């Protein structure tokens, strides 16, 4: 069975091994070691070497690595350094707009799940094509900071269409629901919670964070409420009864009927609710 995608992910800069260690103990479902935007050009060689050393063995939680743009020398060096390392749970490819670049990364890292970040208007327009570029593609999602800058988007409302576009493309390609891009304000938990609720309403599931204190806010926003779980259990019980008796139609106690798609959604809700809550830990400073 394919493991469920992580609900919370935490970025840590690859040139700061201490922060990476704290991220691994933060309670995030997965850690993203960043070799791209968080690392200045003079530090990239050292970050790459430190990350490769870390991933020569298994890690306490899955580690994905955000590499540099694979069209450039730094990105190609990142792929070469990560090839064959047992601790690499996935690679995040930034600024993806060309299916050829996806296939290049897949050939360099056979068997490694690829997570595509669409950060340009062209990337969003080609979302489905990119999602189907190679069997190694495990997810697609937006890089909202670069996309907003390119489009002149003033706030999150302007990203609703792009978010929906990647949700539809992921579904059409048979991929999991996209995860939400980072929320840049660490000191605004209410804003983060509201943003997560808006993303969840559009079909996104889970989110990357830039600080450990964002993790419980993300987890709470994306986990189903008690009312949602109760309704899902009611639907699942009706489905089980129908399967046992051979009844085609599913009727709830209040007389409402549900179809197969509703049952599938209820089972997803129950699976999501069953995930263990994340742990809190000291800030990464």
RAUR-V79222 format. One record per residue. N is the residue number from 1. RES is the residue in one letter. PHI is phi in whole degrees, -180 to 180 (999 if undefined). Layout:
BEGIN
N/RES/PHI
N/RES/PHI
END
This chain:
BEGIN
1/X/999
2/X/-70
3/X/-64
4/X/-66
5/X/-61
6/X/-65
7/X/-87
8/X/-125
9/X/-130
10/X/-126
11/X/-77
12/X/-144
13/X/-70
14/X/-68
15/X/-92
16/X/-126
17/X/-55
18/X/-63
19/X/-69
20/X/-62
21/X/-61
22/X/-67
23/X/-63
24/X/-65
25/X/-101
26/X/-81
27/X/95
28/X/-65
29/X/-68
30/X/-152
31/X/-114
32/X/-110
33/X/-83
34/X/-98
35/X/-104
36/X/-98
37/X/-64
38/X/-79
39/X/-119
40/X/-67
41/X/-53
42/X/-65
43/X/-98
44/X/-66
45/X/-63
46/X/-66
47/X/-63
48/X/-63
49/X/-66
50/X/-66
51/X/-68
52/X/-62
53/X/-63
54/X/-62
55/X/-93
56/X/-71
57/X/-131
58/X/-64
59/X/-113
60/X/-61
61/X/-131
62/X/-59
63/X/-118
64/X/-101
65/X/-122
66/X/-89
67/X/-87
68/X/-77
69/X/-52
70/X/-72
71/X/-78
72/X/-111
73/X/-63
74/X/-65
75/X/-65
76/X/-66
77/X/-66
78/X/-61
79/X/-60
80/X/-64
81/X/-70
82/X/-90
83/X/-59
84/X/81
85/X/-81
86/X/-68
87/X/-87
88/X/-83
89/X/-86
90/X/177
91/X/-128
92/X/-100
93/X/-99
94/X/-85
95/X/54
96/X/-82
97/X/-144
98/X/-117
99/X/-57
100/X/-62
101/X/-67
102/X/-64
103/X/-66
104/X/-62
105/X/-64
106/X/-63
107/X/-68
108/X/-75
109/X/-130
110/X/-61
111/X/84
112/X/-92
113/X/-62
114/X/-109
115/X/-116
116/X/-92
117/X/-107
118/X/-95
119/X/-122
120/X/-139
121/X/-60
122/X/-63
123/X/-61
124/X/-65
125/X/-62
126/X/-104
127/X/-55
128/X/-67
129/X/-60
130/X/-68
131/X/-61
132/X/-101
133/X/-65
134/X/-158
135/X/-61
136/X/-76
137/X/-69
138/X/-103
139/X/-165
140/X/-128
141/X/-165
142/X/-93
143/X/-103
144/X/-76
145/X/-66
146/X/-66
147/X/-64
148/X/-62
149/X/-65
150/X/-66
151/X/-89
152/X/71
153/X/-75
154/X/-84
155/X/-154
156/X/-65
157/X/-58
158/X/-73
159/X/-98
160/X/-59
161/X/-66
162/X/-63
163/X/-63
164/X/-64
165/X/-61
166/X/-73
167/X/-63
168/X/-66
169/X/-62
170/X/-63
171/X/-62
172/X/-65
173/X/-88
174/X/77
175/X/-97
176/X/-63
177/X/-57
178/X/-63
179/X/-90
180/X/-81
181/X/-69
182/X/-65
183/X/-102
184/X/-76
185/X/-97
186/X/-68
187/X/-91
188/X/-132
189/X/-64
190/X/-67
191/X/-63
192/X/-62
193/X/-62
194/X/-64
195/X/-65
196/X/-65
197/X/-62
198/X/-65
199/X/-66
200/X/-63
201/X/-64
202/X/-88
203/X/106
204/X/-75
205/X/-146
206/X/91
207/X/-158
208/X/-86
209/X/-124
210/X/-112
211/X/-152
212/X/-57
213/X/-72
214/X/-79
215/X/-62
216/X/-64
217/X/-66
218/X/-63
219/X/-61
220/X/-65
221/X/-70
222/X/-97
223/X/-79
224/X/-64
225/X/-75
226/X/-60
227/X/-66
228/X/-66
229/X/-66
230/X/-62
231/X/-66
232/X/-63
233/X/-65
234/X/-61
235/X/-68
236/X/-64
237/X/-65
238/X/-64
239/X/-66
240/X/-65
241/X/-65
242/X/-66
243/X/-66
244/X/-69
245/X/-95
246/X/77
247/X/-79
248/X/-76
249/X/-87
250/X/-108
251/X/-117
252/X/-85
253/X/-56
254/X/-87
255/X/95
256/X/-74
257/X/-105
258/X/-130
259/X/-109
260/X/-62
261/X/-63
262/X/-67
263/X/-64
264/X/-61
265/X/-66
266/X/-63
267/X/-68
268/X/-65
269/X/-62
270/X/-67
271/X/-65
272/X/-68
273/X/-66
274/X/-77
275/X/-66
276/X/-69
277/X/-65
278/X/-69
279/X/-94
280/X/-100
281/X/-147
282/X/-65
283/X/-63
284/X/-89
285/X/-130
END
